[in-house]
Amino acid sequence: MDRKNLYAFTQIVSPYPGFVSVNGEDASVEFTVRSPASPAGDCGACAGMKLDLAQARELGRKLLEHAGPGVDTTPDCSYRA
């Protein structure tokens, strides 16, 4: 399987906006994040890690649990112009 972007969010600020990118691969999900720029304007810290599919499913369950019962899982694209 090719790498496929599953979710991405980038803050609308500059320079160096914070972002989250979630990508699916063969048997894993990779998360890449960057914190926003520092007050001095330096690039924020970057980090990434992979979860196997079982760990990713557990994360998904926990996120939905946190969102509360009856959460609408329809993608919200209202922030896009």
N, C-alpha and C positions, 0 to 999 in steps of 0.2 A: 504494500500500500504506500502511496505517496504521502508526503507530509501534507496535512490539510488544516487550515486555520479554522478553529471551532468558535473562537471568541476573541475579540480585541477591543480595547478601550484606550484612548489617548486623551489626556486632558487638553483643553483648549487654552493653553498658555504657552509662552515662550520666554526665554529659550529653554530647551531641554524639557519638554513636558513629561510628566510621569505617564507610564503606560503599563498595561497588562496584555499579554498575548498568550493564548492557550491553543496549542497545536496538537492534533492527533497524529500518531505514527502507528506502525504496525501493531505493537502490543503495548503501547504506552501513550501517555498524554504528557506533553512538555509545557511547563509554565515558565514564562519569562516576564520579569517585572523590572521597572526602573522607577525609583522615587523621583519626585519633582526636583528641579534645580535648587541648589542651596540659595540662601539669601544673597550670597556673593555672586550668584550666577553660574556657579560651577555645575557641571553635569551631575545628576543624582546617581546614587549607587544602583548597580544592576545586579540581578541574581536570576538564576534559572535552576530548575530541577525537573526530573521526570518522575511520574508515578506510573506503576503498572496499572492495567485496566481495573483490577479489583480495588486498588487504592483510589483510583479516579471515581469508580462507582460509589464507594463509601463517602468520598468528598461530596459528590453530587447529592447523595441522600442527606447528608448533614446540612448542606446549603439549603435544600428544600425544607428541611425540618426547621431551620432557623427562620426562613421566610414566613412560616406559619401555615396553618391549614387553609386549604382553598386557594393557594397561590396560583395565579394565572401564569402558566409557563409559555405563553405566547411571547415571542421576542418583542421587546420594546425598542422600536427604531425612532421614537419621537425626537431624540436628540440629534438626529441626522438632518442636515439641511437639504 
